[in-house]
Amino acid sequence: MSSNSVPWTPKILTSLAAPQSLIDDTGLPVYGHFDGPVNELGVHKFRYFDEMDKPASKWANRFDYKQFQFVSIVTPHYIIGVALADIRYVGSAFCYLYDVKQNSLIEAGWLKPLGMGYQMSESPMQGNASIKGAKGEIRFDIEQGLWRVKLNSLGIEADLTLQPEPLSLPMAMCNPTGYSGWTYTQKHNALTVQGKLVISHEPQPLQRVTAGYDFSAGFMRRETSWRWASINALTDTGSIGLNLAAGVNETGCNENAFWIDGERHLLGAVHFDFTRQRTKDQQAGGWRIYSDNGQVELSFTPLNCRQEKLNLWLIKSNFRQYLGHYSGHIIDNLGHKHQLDNVLGLTEDHFARW
């Protein structure tokens, strides 16, 4: 990655002081970008109504609320992806290990019915999320906004703390979703990693390891879809983190953000161009991710993919998370142009009925 200054007059996006509770005393969400995590979501205070302005049923209050958490850990030799999701009917999780040199991916998955055998953190500031079974155990512990990740699966033994740079801000925001719902999303990329990481009985040095997390929750659309791009990378000139998305968080503000050495830059909307449909013999094609104003212009070349398709009575999911290389540029909000050349990262294409 290289950077240089270019003529640039961005519209600087500002953030609000994070509220103590996302749901205020009137039972309504606080919308906008925040300067840090909210202390609690306050879901129990939310006044939820149906499409005809009647109070939502107990069933809707229970089953329309969804939550998921994801962590990506990037080492010089491996990428680890770990996710926990609660869609009320079922709890699910996955963990994968991608070997960069061998271009090989192994994975494990968990499914648990109706809240049994797993738990989710109710707060992005404090709490625990976990799942375990025959394929191993995943645990996310959040304390005062800091994430601790414990893994025991796929030959991975990890006890890691994700540490932001001093004064680095997460991307934390809340938007209206659908007619009556809301979505809170919090992400922080290019975090340093401390602790222990052993893969296939080999201890991994952590000096060149970086990570990012995603905490998302809310009353989301019954059918939803998104495209997503993520980078956690250490380069010769510093650390870079990137989160771009389209499809779920564009009502009022978006979740697009770029971190350079921990400094957060909120970005505008972006487009994702790629071909989803392809025959069995066709390789995954490249992606173009760009903004209309030229601030973001990236190409992504997939190398491998973690995918899953579920078509059940109540739920449906078509999930693809690609691992590959980014090239192109991002212009930060100070006018510095950052050139990317074959930087490892992720993209995702997901449809869900939940």
C-alpha positions in Angstrom: 0.0 0.0 0.0 1.2 3.5 -0.8 -0.4 6.9 -0.3 -0.2 10.4 -1.5 -2.3 13.6 -1.3 -4.7 14.4 -4.1 -7.2 17.3 -4.5 -10.2 16.3 -2.5 -13.1 18.2 -0.8 -15.0 15.4 1.0 -18.2 15.8 2.8 -17.0 15.0 6.3 -19.4 12.7 8.1 -19.8 13.3 11.8 -20.8 11.1 14.7 -23.0 11.6 17.8 -22.0 10.8 21.4 -23.0 7.2 21.9 -26.2 7.0 24.0 -26.3 5.0 27.2 -29.2 3.0 25.8 -29.9 2.6 22.1 -33.7 2.6 22.9 -34.6 5.9 24.6 -37.1 6.5 27.3 -39.9 7.0 24.7 -39.3 3.4 23.4 -37.7 4.6 20.1 -34.2 4.0 18.7 -31.6 6.7 18.5 -30.4 6.9 14.9 -27.1 7.9 13.4 -23.4 7.3 13.7 -21.9 7.2 17.2 -18.4 7.9 18.5 -18.3 4.5 20.3 -20.4 1.5 21.4 -23.7 2.1 23.1 -23.6 0.7 26.6 -26.8 -1.3 26.2 -29.3 -1.9 23.4 -32.4 -1.7 25.6 -34.4 -4.0 23.4 -36.9 -4.6 26.2 -37.9 -0.9 26.0 -38.5 -0.9 22.3 -42.1 -0.1 21.3 -42.7 -2.4 18.3 -45.7 -2.0 16.0 -47.0 -4.0 13.0 -47.6 -2.5 9.6 -51.1 -1.4 10.6 -49.9 0.5 13.7 -51.0 -2.1 16.2 -48.6 -3.2 19.0 -46.6 -6.2 17.7 -47.4 -9.6 19.2 -45.3 -11.3 21.8 -44.3 -13.7 19.0 -43.2 -10.9 16.7 -41.3 -9.2 19.6 -39.5 -12.5 20.2 -38.9 -13.9 16.7 -38.3 -10.7 14.7 -35.2 -9.8 16.6 -32.0 -11.2 15.1 -28.4 -10.9 16.2 -25.0 -12.0 14.8 -21.3 -11.6 15.7 -18.3 -12.2 13.4 -14.5 -12.1 13.9 -11.9 -12.2 11.2 -8.2 -12.9 12.2 -5.5 -12.4 9.6 -2.0 -13.8 9.9 0.8 -13.9 7.3 -0.1 -17.6 6.6 -3.8 -18.0 7.6 -7.2 -16.3 7.7 -9.6 -17.4 10.4 -13.3 -16.5 10.2 -15.6 -17.1 13.1 -19.4 -16.3 13.3 -22.2 -16.8 15.8 -25.8 -16.0 14.9 -29.2 -16.1 16.7 -32.2 -16.0 14.4 -34.5 -17.2 17.2 -35.7 -20.3 15.5 -32.1 -21.6 15.6 -28.6 -20.7 16.7 -25.8 -21.2 14.2 -22.1 -20.8 14.0 -19.2 -21.5 11.7 -15.4 -21.4 11.9 -13.1 -21.7 9.0 -9.3 -21.8 8.5 -7.9 -20.7 5.2 -4.3 -21.5 4.4 -3.1 -18.7 2.2 -0.1 -20.5 0.6 -2.0 -23.7 -0.1 -5.2 -21.9 -1.1 -7.1 -24.5 1.0 -10.1 -24.0 3.3 -11.4 -26.2 6.1 -14.5 -25.4 8.1 -16.8 -26.5 10.9 -20.4 -25.6 11.6 -22.9 -25.7 14.5 -26.7 -25.7 14.6 -28.7 -25.4 17.8 -32.5 -25.2 18.1 -34.5 -22.5 19.9 -31.9 -21.0 22.2 -30.5 -24.3 23.5 -26.7 -24.8 23.7 -25.6 -21.3 22.8 -25.8 -17.8 24.1 -25.4 -14.3 22.7 -24.1 -11.1 24.3 -27.0 -8.6 24.8 -24.6 -5.6 24.8 -21.8 -4.5 22.4 -20.0 -3.1 25.5 -20.2 -6.1 27.9 -21.2 -9.7 27.7 -20.5 -13.2 26.5 -21.4 -15.2 23.4 -20.6 -18.9 23.0 -21.5 -22.2 21.3 -20.0 -25.6 21.7 -20.4 -29.2 20.5 -18.6 -32.1 19.0 -16.8 -29.9 16.5 -15.3 -27.7 19.2 -16.1 -24.4 21.0 -16.4 -20.7 20.1 -16.5 -18.0 22.7 -16.6 -14.2 22.4 -16.1 -12.2 25.7 -16.7 -8.5 25.6 -15.5 -6.4 28.5 -15.7 -2.6 28.5 -15.9 -2.8 24.7 -12.8 -4.9 24.2 -13.2 -8.3 22.5 -11.6 -11.6 23.7 -11.9 -14.5 21.3 -11.5 -18.1 22.4 -11.4 -21.0 19.9 -11.0 -24.7 20.1 -11.8 -26.2 16.6 -10.2 -27.3 13.4 -6.8 -27.6 15.1 -7.0 -24.0 16.2 -6.3 -23.2 19.9 -6.8 -19.5 20.5 -7.2 -17.1 23.4 -6.8 -13.6 21.8 -7.6 -10.1 22.8 -8.4 -7.6 20.0 -6.9 -4.3 20.9 -7.6 -1.0 19.0 -5.0 1.6 18.5 -5.2 4.5 21.1 -8.1 6.8 20.3 -9.3 4.6 17.4 -13.0 4.7 17.0 -15.2 1.8 15.9 -17.9 2.3 13.3 -21.1 2.2 15.4 -24.5 3.2 14.0 -28.2 2.6 14.0 -30.7 2.9 11.1 -34.4 2.4 10.5 -35.0 -1.0 8.9 -38.1 -1.8 6.9 -41.3 -0.2 8.1 -41.1 -0.7 11.8 -37.6 -2.1 12.6 -34.1 -0.9 13.3 -30.5 -2.3 12.9 -27.6 -1.5 15.2 -24.2 -2.3 13.6 -20.8 -2.0 15.2 -17.5 -2.9 13.4 -13.9 -2.2 14.1 -11.1 -3.3 11.8 -7.3 -3.4 11.8 -7.1 -4.3 15.5 -3.8 -5.6 17.0 -3.9 -9.0 18.6 -2.5 -10.2 21.9 -2.6 -13.6 23.6 -2.1 -17.2 22.2 -2.7 -18.7 18.8 -1.8 -22.3 18.0 -2.6 -23.8 14.6 -2.0 -27.5 14.0 0.2 -27.6 17.2 2.4 -24.8 15.9 2.4 -21.5 17.9 1.8 -18.5 15.7 3.7 -15.3 16.3 1.3 -12.3 16.7 3.5 -9.4 15.7 2.0 -9.5 12.1 -1.5 -10.5 13.1 -4.5 -8.2 12.8 -8.3 -8.7 13.3 -11.7 -7.1 13.0 -15.1 -7.8 14.6 -18.8 -7.3 13.7 -21.6 -6.9 16.2 -25.0 -6.5 14.6 -28.5 -6.8 16.1 -32.0 -5.5 15.6 -35.5 -6.0 14.1 -34.4 -6.7 10.6 -36.4 -7.4 7.5 -37.9 -10.8 7.1 -36.1 -11.1 3.8 -32.8 -9.3 3.5 -29.6 -9.4 1.5 -26.3 -7.6 1.5 -22.9 -7.3 -0.2 -19.9 -6.7 2.0 -16.2 -6.0 1.7 -13.6 -6.2 4.5 -9.9 -5.7 4.9 -7.7 -6.2 8.0 -4.1 -5.7 6.8 -0.6 -4.7 8.0 1.4 -3.1 5.2 4.9 -1.6 4.9 3.4 1.8 5.6 1.0 1.0 8.4 -2.3 -0.8 9.2 -5.4 -0.5 7.2 -9.0 -1.6 7.9 -11.9 -1.4 5.6 -15.7 -2.1 5.9 -18.0 -1.5 3.0 -21.6 -2.7 2.6 -24.7 -2.3 0.5 -28.2 -3.7 0.9 -29.0 -3.5 4.6 -27.8 -0.2 6.2 -28.6 2.7 3.8 -31.6 4.3 5.3 -30.2 7.6 6.7 -26.6 6.6 6.9 -24.3 3.7 5.9 -21.7 1.6 7.6 -18.8 2.3 5.2 -15.6 3.1 7.0 -11.8 3.1 6.4 -9.2 2.9 9.2 -5.6 4.0 8.6 -3.3 3.4 11.6 -6.4 3.4 13.7 -7.8 6.7 12.5 -11.4 6.2 11.4 -12.7 7.8 8.2 -16.5 7.5 7.5 -17.1 7.0 3.8 -20.1 7.5 1.5 -22.2 5.0 -0.4 -20.5 2.4 -2.7 -21.6 0.0 -5.5 -20.8 -3.7 -5.8 -20.5 -5.1 -9.3 -20.1 -8.9 -9.6 -21.8 -11.8 -11.3 -23.6 -14.0 -8.8 -25.0 -16.6 -11.2 -22.5 -18.9 -12.9 -22.4 -22.4 -14.2 -20.8 -25.3 -12.2 -17.7 -25.2 -14.4 -17.2 -21.4 -14.2 -14.7 -19.9 -11.7 -15.9 -17.0 -9.5 -15.4 -13.7 -11.4 -13.9 -10.5 -10.1 -15.7 -7.8 -8.2 -15.6 -4.0 -8.7 -16.4 -2.0 -5.6 -16.6 1.8 -6.2 -18.2 5.1 -5.2 -19.7 7.6 -7.7 -17.3 10.3 -6.5 -14.1 8.3 -7.0 -13.2 8.1 -3.3 -13.3 4.3 -3.5 -12.2 2.3 -6.6 -11.3 -1.3 -5.9 -11.1 -4.6 -7.7 -11.3 -7.9 -5.9 -10.1 -11.2 -7.2 -11.5 -14.3 -5.4 -9.2 -17.1 -4.5 -11.5 -19.3 -2.4 -15.0 -19.3 -0.9 -16.8 -20.4 2.2 -20.4 -21.1 1.1 -23.7 -22.5 2.4 -27.2 -22.9 1.1 -30.2 -23.7 3.3 -33.8 -23.9 2.0 -36.0 -24.9 4.9 -39.6 -24.1 5.7 -39.1 -21.0 7.8 -35.6 -20.0 6.9 -33.6 -19.7 3.7 -30.0 -18.7 3.3 -27.7 -18.3 0.3 -24.3 -17.4 1.8 -21.0 -16.9 0.1 -17.9 -15.4 1.7 -14.9 -15.0 -0.6 -11.3 -14.8 0.3 -9.0 -13.0 -2.2 -7.0 -9.9 -3.1 -7.9 -6.2 -3.4 -6.2 -3.7 -5.7 -7.1 -0.1 -6.4 -7.3 3.0 -4.2 -9.2 4.6 -1.3 -9.0 8.4 -0.7 -9.4 9.2 3.0 -11.2 12.3 4.3 -8.0 14.3 4.5 -7.4 13.8 0.8 -4.7 11.2 1.0 -4.9 8.5 -1.7 -4.0 5.0 -0.5 -3.0 2.6 -3.2 -3.7 -1.1 -2.6 -1.9 -3.8 -4.5 -3.0 -7.5 -3.9 -4.0 -6.9 -0.3 -5.8 -9.9 1.3 -9.4 -9.4 2.3 -13.0 -10.7 2.2 -16.2 -10.1 0.2 -19.6 -11.5 1.0 -22.9 -12.0 -0.9 -25.8 -13.1 1.3 -29.5 -13.6 1.0 -31.5 -14.5 4.1 -35.1 -15.2 5.0 -35.3 -15.5 8.7 
